[in-house]
Amino acid sequence: MMHLARIRWLAWSGLLSLAAARAADAPAPESYCDWLAHDYAIESPLCGLQGSPQRGRALAADSHAGNCLACHQMPIPEEAFHGTIGPPLAGVGARYSAARIRLRVVDERQINPLTIMPGLYRDPRLANRVAADYWGKTFLTAQQLEDLVAYLVTLK
């Protein structure tokens, strides 16, 4: 019985590896800007965009967009419910540079592979178990991500 379970497991992992390899070979969506992490940071803003802290704050509080409050406590007192799954974000701008915040928001798995935080601008070719409407897309656009980074940097 144990032997059969191992064979099934190996078959599934082989299929998953094949699917991941095929996805990685596919071209990135046109709207996706490649990024490069170095020393736990993404130095350059995505697509060369400049973020707006005001738009970023609104995005962080929006339950249909960034939805940072679902997991994090933030200095957004007008919103009643703040999550406690992730670390509080008050003071994050004093602890990390914009480049380091950018990588954490783009794809926290680059820092912590066991995180449950979704990569908000992770390469969509690496996604699995995604609803059909979201296949081949990032959770946030490059502009939204830069807006969010611009806001988080202000949290000193």
N, C-alpha and C positions, 0 to 999 in steps of 0.2 A: 504493500500500500504506500509506504514511504517513497519507494522508487517511482511510482506513478505520479505522485505529487511533485517530485523533483523534475520529472520529465515535463509536466505541465508548466511548472515555473520557468524552466529553461526555454520552452516554446514561447511563452508569453514575453519573457524578457528579450528573446530574439526578435519577435514581431515589433515590440516597442522600439528596440534599437534600430531596426530597419525603417520604421516610420520616422523616427527622429533624423536618421541620416538622409532620407528622401526630403524631409522638410528643410533641413539645413542646406541642401543643394538647390532648392527652389530660389528664385530671385526674391529679394525683399520687395514689399509693396512700394509703389512709387512715392508715397507720402512719408516713408520711413527714412530717417536720417541715421546713418551708421554712427556709432560712437565708440570710443576706445577708452578703456579704464587703465589707469596707471597709478600705482601707489595708492590704491583705494580711493580714487577720485576720477572724475571726468572733468578735465580742465576747461574745455571749450563748451560754451553753450550749444545746445542741440541746434543744428541747422543755422548757427550764427545768430539766433534770435535773442532778443532782450526781453526779460520778463517784467511784469507789472506786479508789485506787491499787493495792490488793491484787488486785482483780478485773482491773484493767488489766494488771498484770504477768503474771498467769496467761494472759490473752488474748494478749499479745504473744508468749508462748512456745508457745502452742497451735497446732500445725501444722494443725488443722482449723478454726481460727477466725481470729484476727488474723494469725497467722503472720508477724510482723514479722521474725523470725529468718531467714526464707528469703532476705531481701535485706540485712539490717542486722546489724552487730555491736552487741551490747547487753550491759550488765552483768548477765547472767543466766548465771553460771558453771556451774550444774548442767546446762545444755544444751550438748551437745558441738559442735553444728554451727551456725555463724553465717554468714550470707551476706556477700558483699563487693560486691554490685551497687550498693546504696544507701550513703549515708554512715553512718559509725558514729553511734549515738544516745547514747553516753555524753556527758553534758554538755549535751544538747539543752535541758534546762530552764533552764540558765544563759544560753543564747544566744537563746531565744525565749520570749515570754509564752505563757500558756495560749491566748489568742485567736489568736496566730499559729500555734501548734502545731495548734490545732483546724482551721484552714483547710488546712494541709498534709496532715492526715490525712483530712479530709472530701473534698478534691478538689485535689490538688497541681497539676492542670492550670491552676488559676486563677493560679498563680505561674509554673509552667514548662509551657507547652503541649506540649513535646516529651518530657515525662517518661514513663517506663514504669510508674511507680507507679500502681496502680489507685486511683481515688477510692473510699474505703471507705464514704462516705455521699453519694456523688454522686447527683444527681437521677436516679432510675431511668428516666425518660423520655428521657434522653440516651444511654442504653446502646445499644451495637450489638454484634453477635456474642456474644450471651449465651445460655448453655444454657437450654432451655425451663423448667427448674425454678427458674431465677433471674430470669426475665423479670419486670420490674416490681418488683424488690426491690433493696435496698441490700446491700452485702457485710456490713456490720455494722449492728446496730440503733443507735438514738440513744443508748441506755443504754450499750451496749458501746463506742461511740465516746467518750462522756464518761469512761468508765472508763479507756480507753487514754490519753486526754489527761491525766487526773489522775495516771496513772503517769508519763508522759513528763515532766511538769512537775517531778517529784521527782528527775529525773536531772540533778543540778547538777554 
